[in-house]
């Protein structure tokens, strides 16, 4: 359920060892770029199912931070409103708009925010933004996003 272009460029980043993953890299190394396009096409057509809210107060705080934080996450990541600024390397080499975060699992969101904050995952804007988030902020954003269809 992610945007086709975003998936393709992230798969390329894994294949080229620009984006690190012990799971993804070995699975993509032998694939051609045409294969990567086919994989991205397949997964872009899949439907994500949002997780159930486990903590309504935490989710409400995450929603507030997502839409009203400075900077607002929604400026780039609000798929429902059609936002999605051109990346120009903001997320670490991607050439398309910011990914849709709705329905991503909370643990994945927290993990990626931590990787951006530490610099392990490169992204000009996201490294700075994630670096300003506290652990409770990350958990709140993750609870809200994971439960948003």
ZAMARGU-4260 file (C-alpha; in steps of 0.2 Angstrom, whole numbers, plus 5000, padded with zeros to 4 digits):
<rodrens>
0) 5000/5000/5000 | 5015/5012/4999 | 5018/5023/4984 | 5026/5014/4969 | 5040/5026/4966
5) 5044/5027/4985 | 5045/5008/4986 | 5056/5006/4971 | 5069/5019/4976 | 5069/5012/4994
10) 5072/4994/4987 | 5086/5001/4976 | 5094/5009/4992 | 5093/4992/5001 | 5101/4983/4986
15) 5115/4996/4985 | 5118/4995/5004 | 5113/5014/5006 | 5099/5009/5017 | 5104/4995/5029
20) 5094/4980/5033 | 5101/4962/5037 | 5084/4956/5031 | 5081/4966/5015 | 5099/4967/5008
25) 5102/4948/5005 | 5085/4946/4997 | 5088/4960/4985 | 5106/4958/4980 | 5103/4946/4966
30) 5088/4955/4959 | 5089/4966/4943 | 5082/4984/4943 | 5068/4977/4933 | 5065/4964/4946
35) 5064/4978/4959 | 5052/4987/4949 | 5041/4972/4948 | 5042/4969/4967 | 5038/4988/4970
40) 5023/4987/4958 | 5017/4971/4967 | 5018/4978/4985 | 5011/4995/4980 | 4995/4987/4976
45) 4993/4978/4993 | 4982/4984/5006 | 4988/4989/5023 | 4977/4986/5038 | 4978/4998/5052
50) 4982/4991/5069 | 4969/4993/5083 | 4972/5008/5095 | 4980/5001/5111 | 4981/5017/5120
55) 4969/5031/5115 | 4977/5044/5126 | 4994/5041/5118 | 4986/5040/5100 | 4978/5057/5103
60) 4995/5065/5108 | 5002/5057/5093 | 4989/5065/5082 | 4992/5082/5089 | 5010/5080/5087
65) 5008/5074/5069 | 4997/5089/5063 | 5002/5103/5075 | 5021/5099/5079 | 5034/5111/5073
70) 5038/5105/5060 | 5022/5097/5056 | 5024/5079/5051 | 5008/5081/5041 | 5017/5094/5029
75) 5025/5079/5021 | 5017/5063/5026 | 4998/5067/5026 | 4993/5055/5012 | 4974/5059/5016
80) 4976/5077/5012 | 4987/5073/4997 | 5003/5081/5004 | 5019/5075/4999 | 5034/5086/4996
85) 5047/5082/4983 | 5061/5073/4992 | 5077/5079/4985 | 5087/5068/4996 | 5077/5072/5012
90) 5074/5054/5017 | 5091/5048/5011 | 5092/5047/4993 | 5074/5045/4988 | 5068/5053/4972
95) 5049/5054/4976 | 5037/5061/4989 | 5038/5057/5007 | 5031/5039/5012 | 5013/5037/5018
100) 5015/5032/5036 | 4997/5027/5040 | 4995/5009/5045 | 5013/5006/5047 | 5017/4995/5063
105) 5021/5006/5078 | 5037/4996/5082 | 5043/5000/5064 | 5039/5018/5065 | 5049/5020/5082
110) 5063/5010/5075 | 5065/5021/5059 | 5063/5037/5069 | 5077/5030/5081 | 5088/5026/5065
115) 5085/5044/5058 | 5089/5051/5075 | 5105/5042/5077 | 5111/5045/5059 | 5111/5027/5055
120) 5097/5031/5042 | 5102/5046/5031 | 5090/5060/5028 | 5093/5078/5028 | 5077/5084/5036
125) 5072/5068/5045 | 5088/5066/5054 | 5085/5084/5062 | 5067/5081/5065 | 5069/5064/5073
130) 5083/5070/5083 | 5071/5082/5092 | 5058/5069/5096 | 5058/5062/5114 | 5054/5043/5116
135) 5037/5047/5122 | 5034/5058/5106 | 5040/5043/5095 | 5028/5031/5104 | 5014/5043/5103
140) 5017/5046/5084 | 5018/5028/5081 | 5002/5024/5091 | 4993/5037/5081 | 5000/5032/5064
145) 4999/5013/5066 | 4980/5014/5070 | 4976/5026/5056 | 4970/5018/5040
</rodrens>
